Amino acid sequence: MKKIINDPETVVRDALRGMRAAHPDLLTVYEDPAVVVRADAPVRGKVVVISGGGAGHEPLHGGFVGRGMLDAACPGAVFTSPTSDQVLDAVTKTDGGAGALLIVKNYTGDVLNFEMAGELAETEVRSVVIDDDVAVKDSLYTAGRRGVGGTVLLEKIVGAAAERGDDLAACEELAKRVISSVRSMGLALSSCTVPHVGSPSFELADDEMEIGIGIHGEPGRQRVPVGPASEMVAALLDPILEDLPFASGDRVLLFTNSMGGTPLIELYLAHGIAEQLLADRGITVERRLVGPYITSLEMQGMSLTLLKVDDEMLELWDAPVHTPALRWGV
């Protein structure tokens, strides 16, 4: 195993210290329990938006803490759910008196620990669970579909609504609309290596790819020979389009994501293919996001996320955001 680390057991703590050093104007980073908080928190009268999950998916979630997105993020150990104590501490540190909305990816540990924290919090807390992965119904980590790339879009749109002053009920309703309208699917060309494990999570031959993987390296729908990029993109996009379903005349946000090890030259190539396939079906791409925004350590692969948008979602997507990983309009 070759990684830029000191000790596999302290990799998350050490990375958080580096994040603190890199973004002192945007973030306050705590170590015990581990919580990343926007530097100006708490913001009085503002609904708090909090998310979190296992480390190893950076920039998700800590990289999205800041104005116009998350108020706090709770990083667990690599590929491990954060504790309820972390989530409760995040709520307490950011509480501005207007309640908190917890954005939870559909993994069993995340759901249980966020739910427990919500029950213990002194402010009003509501939770939404995102389950946008169309690849499989159940997996090692979940009952039901997994929460994956749609989380990034959800955090941006709901974060913007909270920033403009929407109340807790309105933020929750908007979050549910986004969740009902977003679908994702990913593929892997290689595995990743969890630092404290020291060996690849799964094995793929040089001529194989896994279609429908999860962000922790969970198996997907099928293992098939590697084909050209056009076949890869279609293998992801077709199940997404069929699931909602998406249809001619729909307006969408297309998110083409690197799983960590895929370079931008390949990602842009794939994105262009996806745009053309959508145009061929009469689907209009209104907004785009391309890059490594929800990763699986150094896994080589990609995911596609499609959100059916309306005017309000587009307005909120375009709203100013200032975080370590997303920044525009400021």
DOLO-44345 format. One line per 3 residues: number of its first residue (from 0); their letters; for each residue x, y, z of N, C-alpha, C. Coordinates in steps of 0.001 Angstrom, whole numbers, plus 500000, padded with zeros to 6 digits. Example, Ala and Ser with C-alpha at 12.3 -4.5 7.8 and 13.67 -1.06 7.14 Angstrom:
0	as	513190/494310/507800/512300/495500/507800/513200/496700/507800  512850/497750/507080/513670/498940/507140/512900/500030/507870
This chain:
0	mkk	500845/498804/500000/500000/500000/500000/500877/501240/500000  500693/502106/499007/501425/503369/498939/500436/504520/499048  500530/505268/500140/499664/506410/500358/500457/507509/501059
3	iin	499994/508735/500903/500661/509869/501557/500045/510024/502943  500451/509172/503860/499940/509190/505230/501092/508910/506188  500845/509187/507469/501786/508810/508512/501371/507503/509165
6	dpe	500157/507496/509713/499654/506349/510458/498225/506074/510009  497914/504875/509539/496546/504569/509105/495493/504846/510171  495870/504751/511430/494906/504937/512510/494589/506409/512771
9	tvv	495420/507314/512287/495191/508740/512557/494972/509544/511286  494703/508871/510173/494645/509566/508886/493532/510612/508848  492376/510328/509451/491281/511297/509419/491616/512508/510279
12	rda	492123/512281/511478/492510/513385/512351/493575/514257/511697  494576/513621/511091/495646/514375/510449/495119/515184/509269  494180/514601/508503/493603/515319/507371/492772/516509/507840
15	lrg	492057/516355/508945/491270/517464/509488/492175/518612/509924  493326/518276/510481/494271/519326/510859/494765/520076/509619  494982/519346/508541/495378/519991/507290/494269/520856/506722
18	mra	493030/520405/506855/491892/521195/506390/491784/522490/507185  492008/522408/508493/491993/523605/509338/493062/524596/508884  494242/524084/508578/495340/524960/508149/495062/525580/506783
21	ahp	494375/524841/505913/494147/525309/504547/493019/526321/504433  492032/526267/505342/490832/527087/505185/490438/527784/506488  491349/528515/507109/491010/529145/508394/489939/530223/508273
24	dll	489771/530776/507075/488755/531807/506882/487363/531236/506693  487272/529957/506345/485980/529348/506052/485489/528406/507136  486421/527742/507825/486054/526619/508686/486615/526744/510091
27	tvy	485860/526193/511030/486382/525874/512355/486343/524353/512468  487484/523754/512750/487585/522304/512762/487868/521821/514175  487007/520948/514680/487161/520357/516006/487584/518896/515863
30	edp	488330/518421/516859/488843/517048/516789/488136/516078/517720  487562/516544/518819/486978/515618/519796/485671/516168/520343  484534/515752/519755/484441/514883/518580/484743/515639/517296
33	avv	485034/514888/516238/485419/515488/514963/484204/516132/514298  484262/517450/514155/483181/518212/513520/483806/519367/512742  483327/519595/511532/483751/520726/510715/482582/521704/510661
36	vra	482820/522969/511045/481768/523961/511200/482122/525211/510395  481130/525864/509804/481410/527115/509101/481912/528149/510096  482843/528966/509674/483582/529826/510587/482698/530845/511293
39	dap	481589/531264/510663/480744/532287/511264/479578/531707/512051  479575/530404/512298/478485/529771/513060/478585/530131/514543  477420/530203/515213/476059/530046/514669/475553/531333/514040
42	vrg	474717/531179/513000/474082/532316/512345/472674/532436/512908  472401/533497/513636/471129/533642/514326/469959/533688/513338  468908/532933/513665/467688/532929/512885/467739/532098/511628
45	kvv	468842/531405/511380/468999/530607/510162/468810/529118/510452  468084/528433/509581/467996/526978/509664/469385/526390/509428  469766/525466/510288/471058/524800/510183/470923/523583/509266
48	vis	471857/523422/508328/471890/522249/507446/473175/521485/507735  473008/520227/508134/474142/519401/508579/474114/518068/507848  475289/517598/507473/475401/516270/506891/476678/515621/507407
51	ggg	477004/514469/506888/478202/513773/507332/478207/512337/506868  479270/511661/507187/479432/510266/506792/480880/509859/506974  481199/508673/506535/482570/508210/506649/483519/509057/505824
54	agh	484748/509221/506310/485783/509884/505525/486142/509007/504326  486910/509580/503413/487304/508841/502216/486531/509243/500979  485514/510140/501158/484703/510595/500031/484956/512066/499706
57	epl	486045/512614/500194/486309/514035/500065/486272/514491/498598  485692/515710/498383/485380/516749/499368/484098/516572/500163  483239/515620/499788/482082/515343/500627/482561/514916/502014
60	hgg	482059/515412/503091/481074/516463/503281/481739/517757/503760  482896/517633/504393/483548/518792/504981/483910/519865/503988  484193/519479/502745/484524/520451/501722/483354/521293/501270
63	fvg	482149/520951/501720/480949/521692/501354/480382/522488/502526  481205/522713/503538/480798/523532/504676/481146/524988/504382  480167/525857/504535/480400/527276/504299/479136/527965/503847
66	rgm	479264/529224/503535/478123/530033/503138/477416/529435/501929  476109/529265/502027/475308/528784/500922/475237/527288/500798  475811/526544/501757/475753/525085/501655/475572/524506/503057
69	lda	476541/523820/503611/476376/523196/504919/476866/524098/506045  476185/523999/507184/476654/524679/508392/477682/523840/509128  477577/522515/508989/478534/521630/509659/478528/520274/508983
72	acp	479637/519559/509148/479768/518194/508651/480436/517343/509713  480053/516073/509742/480558/515137/510754/481309/514011/510046  482642/514021/510072/483415/512978/509403/483679/511784/510325
75	gav	483236/510609/509900/483575/509399/510630/484932/508883/510203  485329/507752/510758/486527/507079/510252/486290/506710/508787  487350/506312/508086/487225/506017/506663/486148/504949/506435
78	fts	485166/505317/505623/484039/504458/505244/483235/503978/506461  483223/504783/507527/482530/504412/508764/481638/505568/509194  480426/505268/509602/479472/506303/509978/479989/507152/511131
81	pts	479664/508449/511133/479962/509263/512314/479100/508823/513485  479525/509156/514680/478772/508781/515874/477650/509778/516133  476693/509368/516939/475613/510282/517318/476154/511468/518106
84	dqv	477231/511264/518886/477841/512367/519629/478367/513444/518680  478965/513034/517574/479449/514002/516590/478300/514827/516023  477235/514148/515651/476103/514843/515039/475462/515795/516043
87	lda	475278/515335/517269/474687/516184/518304/475563/517409/518559  476879/517219/518590/477795/518337/518803/477713/519331/517648  477556/518827/516430/477418/519709/515269/476152/520553/515382
90	vtk	475058/519941/515799/473805/520685/515980/473982/521759/517046  474583/521393/518153/474764/522324/519268/475643/523504/518891  476725/523246/518172/477682/524296/517827/477133/525270/516787
93	tdg	476140/524858/516011/475651/525703/514920/474251/526247/515156  473578/525826/516200/472176/526171/516427/471965/527684/516473  471187/528188/515516/470877/529606/515463/469470/529928/515900
96	gag	468773/528928/516451/467442/529143/516978/466309/528869/516006  466629/528389/514788/465588/528139/513787/465455/526665/513446  466150/525799/514191/466062/524368/513942/467152/523874/513012
99	all	467199/522567/512845/468254/521943/512038/467664/520890/511112  468166/520859/509885/467820/519816/508930/469044/518931/508734  468885/517645/508990/469966/516684/508819/469801/515975/507488
102	ivk	470836/516027/506654/470845/515336/505365/471635/514051/505543  470964/512926/505377/471529/511620/505717/471551/510735/504479  472708/510203/504139/472796/509208/503077/472268/507873/503612
105	nyt	471623/507119/502763/470954/505900/503215/471939/504743/503427  472632/504825/504562/473461/503739/505069/473029/503495/506506  472957/502257/506899/472323/501901/508165/472906/502660/509344
108	gdv	474227/502716/509462/474849/503403/510583/474558/504886/510575  474615/505501/509394/474315/506929/509295/472890/507212/509754  471942/506445/509251/470538/506674/509583/470310/506543/511089
111	lnf	470854/505514/511704/470648/505289/513132/471287/506389/513973  472507/506769/513649/473223/507745/514479/472689/509164/514300  472311/509531/513092/471707/510847/512897/470343/510909/513585
114	ema	469598/509822/513519/468288/509778/514163/468417/509921/515677  469381/509243/516262/469595/509329/517708/469976/510744/518118  470851/511373/517335/471255/512743/517653/470074/513694/517581
117	gel	469217/513507/516584/468046/514361/516451/467120/514255/517642  467010/513062/518204/466152/512857/519363/466715/513513/520617  468044/513641/520691/468688/514200/521882/468868/515711/521809
120	aet	468757/516281/520630/469020/517713/520459/467966/518555/521167  468378/519725/521623/467470/520625/522328/466697/521525/521372  467156/521664/520139/466441/522433/519136/465596/521495/518291
123	evr	464703/522035/517477/463890/521194/516592/464771/520648/515473  464710/519348/515261/465529/518698/514245/464639/517850/513340  464847/517982/512052/464189/517111/511081/465263/516480/510202
126	svv	464957/515292/509687/465937/514564/508879/465326/514157/507547  466169/514145/506521/465795/513570/505232/466859/512550/504855  466448/511476/504204/467364/510406/503808/467382/510328/502290
129	idd	468573/510444/501718/468704/510381/500265/469134/508988/499828  468477/508481/498791/468699/507110/498315/468640/507085/496791  469544/507805/496157/469457/508072/494719/470112/507027/493825
132	dva	470808/506046/494394/471538/505058/493592/470564/504046/492987  470504/503992/491653/469569/503071/490992/470157/501678/490807  471425/501472/491182/472116/500235/490817/471529/499008/491498
135	vkd	471348/499089/492811/470881/497915/493559/469877/498363/494611  468978/497445/494972/467974/497762/495988/468553/497690/497386  469338/496665/497672/469949/496492/498986/471427/496188/498795
138	sly	472242/496558/499792/473670/496259/499731/474194/495973/501122  475496/495776/501219/476133/495435/502492/475848/496478/503557  475747/497746/503159/475644/498837/504125/474226/499364/504298
141	tag	473270/498906/503489/471975/499563/503477/470818/498579/503458  469659/499093/503860/468378/498484/503543/467718/499452/502579  467638/499065/501322/467166/499974/500300/468326/500563/499523
144	rrg	468026/501525/498706/469042/502108/497835/470041/502967/498614  471242/503059/498060/472304/503841/498688/472173/505324/498364  472702/506150/499242/472807/507575/498977/474170/507873/498377
147	vgg	474194/508481/497189/475472/508707/496499/475534/510134/495934  475803/510285/494637/476107/511588/494060/475043/512650/494228  473779/512245/494304/472717/513219/494490/472861/514016/495767
150	tvl	473631/513497/496719/473845/514193/497985/474482/515560/497765  475413/515644/496837/476096/516911/496564/475089/517957/496091  474227/517586/495174/473241/518517/494631/472227/518906/495705
153	lek	471822/517940/496508/470877/518197/497593/471447/519190/498595  472703/519005/498989/473313/519898/499968/473424/521321/499429  473740/521456/498138/473848/522804/497558/472490/523499/497494
156	ivg	471490/522826/497001/470184/523445/496793/469509/523770/498122  469515/522836/499059/468884/523095/500354/469709/524093/501160  471035/524021/501032/471876/524992/501715/471588/526415/501267
159	aaa	471331/526591/499968/470999/527917/499451/469651/528387/499970  468691/527472/500090/467376/527840/500616/467478/528296/502066  468261/527575/502861/468446/527971/504257/469159/529317/504344
162	erg	470112/529541/503440/470870/530794/503454/469976/531991/503139  468983/531809/502272/468113/532929/501913/467021/533172/502954  466919/532251/503944/465995/532491/505034/464780/531601/505092
165	ddl	464710/530551/504261/463580/529621/504333/463506/528979/505710  462283/528697/506188/462143/528068/507493/462360/526563/507389  462324/525895/508535/462671/524469/508592/461717/523621/507765
168	aac	460430/523903/507848/459452/523123/507088/459681/523282/505587  459980/524502/505143/460213/524740/503724/461482/524037/503247  462535/524058/504069/463783/523368/503709/463558/521861/503613
171	eel	462793/521319/504534/462509/519879/504502/461701/519514/503255  460696/520317/502930/459865/520029/501759/460696/520093/500487  461549/521100/500386/462421/521220/499225/463353/520020/499121
174	akr	463935/519612/500238/464838/518457/500236/464132/517212/499718  462898/517017/500127/462150/515842/499670/461865/515918/498177  461627/517127/497661/461425/517285/496222/462682/516919/495452
177	vis	463834/517369/495946/465086/517038/495273/465324/515530/495308  465141/514917/496469/465374/513483/496602/464498/512683/495647  463261/513122/495471/462345/512392/494588/462680/512576/493116
180	svr	463550/513545/492804/463814/513901/491409/465231/513602/490961  466048/512949/491798/467455/512750/491465/467801/511257/491462  468620/510856/490486/469038/509457/490354/470519/509410/489964
183	smg	471221/508344/490404/472663/508214/490159/473045/506769/489901  474216/506591/489279/474804/505256/489121/476290/505419/488815  477105/504478/489298/478544/504577/489112/479171/503291/488616
186	lal	480425/503408/488181/481194/502241/487758/482626/502370/488249  483305/501233/488353/484695/501200/488798/485554/500470/487777  486740/501042/487527/487760/500369/486728/488838/499776/487622
189	ssc	488879/500230/488872/489820/499674/489843/489226/499808/491228  489778/499110/492177/489330/499196/493555/490040/500347/494257  489678/500552/495516/490399/501469/496379/490935/500680/497566
192	tvp	491871/501288/498295/492464/500640/499465/492204/501480/500693  491449/500947/501636/491192/501631/502901/492473/501589/503729  492950/502739/504235/494260/502768/504896/494452/501746/506002
195	hvg	493462/501573/506891/493679/500656/508009/493488/499196/507616  493029/498958/506380/492923/497583/505872/494207/497199/505143  494672/498091/504273/495959/497892/503620/495946/497061/502364
198	sps	494771/496627/501919/494670/495849/500689/493420/496295/499938  493369/496081/498615/492215/496536/497837/490906/495943/498343  489847/496739/498226/488534/496292/498703/487974/495165/497855
201	fel	488334/495119/496576/487918/494035/495693/488932/493938/494565  488872/492890/493812/489815/492663/492721/489112/492772/491380  489724/493475/490455/489251/493564/489079/490414/493240/488148
204	add	490169/492391/487176/491190/492125/486171/491401/493375/485321  492524/493430/484619/492849/494602/483810/491802/494880/482738  491076/493855/482306/490092/494037/481236/488658/494016/481755
207	eme	488468/494233/483077/487133/494191/483668/486739/495532/484277  485431/495782/484340/484890/496906/485098/483641/496445/485828  483368/497108/486944/482200/496789/487755/481165/497887/487551
210	igi	479984/497516/487088/478911/498464/486824/477974/498511/488023  477757/499727/488543/476806/499886/489644/477413/499812/491024  478712/500100/491144/479376/500037/492454/478857/501115/493400
213	gih	479077/500867/494702/478786/501882/495699/480035/502676/496022  479883/503725/496814/481022/504601/497118/481963/504000/498157  481628/502835/498693/482545/502131/499585/483163/500910/498899
216	gep	482971/500826/497594/483475/499677/496869/482542/498493/496900  481289/498704/497319/480334/497597/497306/480098/497139/495868  479840/495859/495680/479598/495351/494331/478336/495948/493728
219	grq	478282/495927/492408/477148/496510/491713/476296/495477/491014  475808/495853/489856/474909/494974/489110/475645/493846/488402  476794/494177/487810/477477/493170/487005/478930/493553/486777
222	rvp	479738/492551/486509/481136/492732/486138/481262/492341/484674  481766/493283/483854/481782/493082/482409/483128/493504/481849  483442/493087/480617/484684/493539/479978/484680/495048/479780
225	vgp	485847/495659/479884/485973/497090/479642/485701/497381/478172  484837/498360/477924/484532/498766/476562/484892/500210/476345  484523/500764/475218/484790/502177/474953/483955/503072/475864
228	ase	484355/504335/475958/483682/505276/476844/482197/505401/476525  481838/505344/475256/480433/505482/474879/479583/504381/475506  480125/503164/475577/479397/502065/476202/479324/502252/477716
231	mva	480401/502744/478321/480401/502986/479767/479329/504003/480152  479293/505109/479418/478335/506159/479742/476911/505661/479560  476664/504947/478488/475320/504414/478251/474924/503420/479331
234	all	475890/502636/479818/475592/501644/480860/475166/502309/482163  475601/503543/482381/475182/504290/483567/473917/505096/483301  473869/505754/482153/472788/506693/481886/471463/505992/481610
237	dpi	471480/504896/480892/470225/504228/480541/469415/503805/481776  470020/503154/482776/469239/502791/483961/468722/504001/484730  469502/505100/484737/469052/506320/485404/467818/506877/484719
240	led	467857/506964/483394/466742/507528/482641/465484/506686/482777  465648/505385/482867/464496/504491/482964/463863/504490/484349  464642/504867/485355/464171/504672/486725/463141/505712/487150
243	lpf	463334/506989/486822/462423/508010/487359/461001/507918/486792  460746/507839/485508/461701/507951/484403/461866/509405/483956  462962/509639/483195/463161/510926/482543/462607/510823/481125
246	asg	462131/511961/480581/461477/511917/479275/461814/513160/478477  461524/513099/477183/461729/514238/476299/460993/515456/476849  461674/516591/476846/461107/517814/477388/461562/518117/478798
249	drv	462145/517137/479483/462629/517367/480847/463843/518280/480839  463989/519043/481911/465147/519903/482149/465932/519293/483301  467254/519203/483153/468036/518474/484142/469329/519190/484486
252	llf	469867/518827/485635/471242/519127/486025/472018/517827/485897  473096/517843/485138/473935/516659/484921/475228/516797/485702  475481/515837/486569/476681/515812/487411/477517/514603/487010
255	tns	478699/514862/486454/479629/513804/486055/480782/513816/487048  480911/512748/487805/481766/512706/488987/482891/511684/488848  484080/512068/489270/485198/511125/489367/485156/510419/490716
258	mgg	485398/509124/490721/485436/508370/491974/486747/508571/492738  487623/509425/492202/488859/509757/492897/490096/509602/492041  490136/508568/491210/491332/508291/490428/491197/508557/488941
261	tpl	490046/509054/488518/489827/509303/487092/490201/510731/486744  491110/510950/485792/491538/512310/485459/490455/513070/484708  490560/514392/484738/489541/515234/484116/489449/515039/482605
264	iel	490550/514684/481946/490467/514488/480496/489465/513385/480163  489452/512326/480970/488505/511234/480755/487101/511631/481211  487036/512405/482290/485734/512806/482829/485015/513743/481853
267	yla	485741/514700/481283/485127/515597/480299/484682/514823/479056  485491/513853/478646/485117/513023/477502/483787/512321/477775  483665/511743/478972/482434/511047/479344/481255/512010/479443
270	hgi	481516/513197/479986/480442/514180/480130/479898/514584/478760  480787/514783/477812/480332/515153/476475/479445/514088/475854  479803/512831/476073/478973/511730/475561/477599/511749/476228
273	aeq	477580/511958/477534/476307/511986/478266/475426/513131/477769  476016/514307/477550/475229/515438/477040/474594/515090/475696  475354/514448/474817/474814/514108/473499/473701/513074/473610
276	lla	473879/512073/474463/472841/511060/474638/471556/511672/475182  471684/512636/476074/470501/513312/476603/469840/514170/475523  470642/514874/474740/470087/515687/473656/469332/514817/472655
279	drg	469876/513643/472385/469214/512718/471459/467839/512302/471959  467621/512350/473258/466332/511966/473854/465443/513177/474111  465892/514360/473709/465091/515550/473905/465129/516103/475307
282	itv	466145/515725/476072/466307/516195/477455/467311/517339/477460  466932/518457/478070/467760/519651/478069/468613/519728/479332  469930/519813/479159/470842/519986/480294/470915/521481/480600
285	err	470314/521877/481720/470275/523287/482118/471512/523701/482919  472042/522793/483717/473224/523074/484533/474106/521826/484561  475397/522057/484857/476362/520960/484854/477295/521090/486048
288	lvg	477799/519948/486489/478889/519892/487461/479787/518742/487049  481084/519018/486896/482034/517992/486463/483249/518039/487374  483601/516902/487963/484791/516857/488798/484679/515828/489902
291	pyi	485724/515712/490734/485729/514752/491841/485086/515358/493088  483780/515184/493250/483064/515816/494357/482531/514825/495385  482336/513564/495004/482016/512507/495971/482826/511291/495535
294	tsl	483918/511053/496222/484919/510091/495776/484942/508840/496653  485729/507896/496230/485941/506660/496977/487443/506420/497047  488107/507294/497857/489568/507288/497960/490179/507409/496567
297	emq	491013/506445/496162/491705/506553/494874/491077/505689/493791  489839/505253/493987/489184/504395/493003/489153/505064/491623  489513/504314/490605/489371/504792/489238/487980/504414/488766
300	gms	487222/505394/488344/485853/505163/487906/485097/506460/487899  483799/506388/487674/482992/507597/487607/481553/507274/487969  480804/508327/488223/479370/508188/488406/478675/509309/487668
303	ltl	477432/509068/487295/476574/510076/486697/475380/510302/487611  474999/511560/487768/473819/511929/488541/472977/512862/487702  471676/512609/487688/470751/513413/486917/469637/513898/487847
306	lkv	469455/515211/487900/468396/515825/488701/467421/516527/487773  466140/516156/487857/465104/516852/487111/464804/518161/487833  465041/519279/487183/465007/520579/487852/463769/521381/487470
309	dde	463438/522324/488364/462440/523343/488076/463106/524709/488265  462357/525783/488067/462944/527116/488135/463525/527424/489511  462836/526994/490570/463338/527276/491907/464644/526549/492168
312	mle	464725/525286/491767/465971/524547/491965/467126/525207/491217  466878/525686/490007/467927/526351/489238/468367/527637/489925  467414/528401/490443/467753/529628/491156/468626/529334/492369
315	lwd	468284/528287/493093/469045/527933/494289/470413/527349/493928  470487/526610/492839/471784/526095/492383/472722/527253/492018  472164/528277/491374/472967/529418/490939/473323/530374/492073
318	apv	472655/530249/493218/472872/531170/494332/474317/531100/494815  474839/532191/495378/476239/532210/495816/476574/531091/496796  477753/530546/496633/478254/529515/497535/479744/529753/497753
321	htp	480195/529593/498980/481600/529817/499305/482045/528758/500299  482568/527678/499779/483064/526550/500563/484434/526158/500016  485165/525284/500690/486443/524844/500128/486327/524188/498767
324	alr	485230/523483/498480/485129/522702/497241/484231/523311/496182  483252/524109/496572/482373/524790/495612/482406/526283/495935  482567/527088/494881/482627/528532/495112/482220/529243/493833
327	wgv	481108/529986/493891/480739/530871/492799/479799/531952/493324  479683/533036/492564/478786/534115/492903/479224/534962/494082  480490/534838/494497/480991/535613/495634/482248/536387/495235
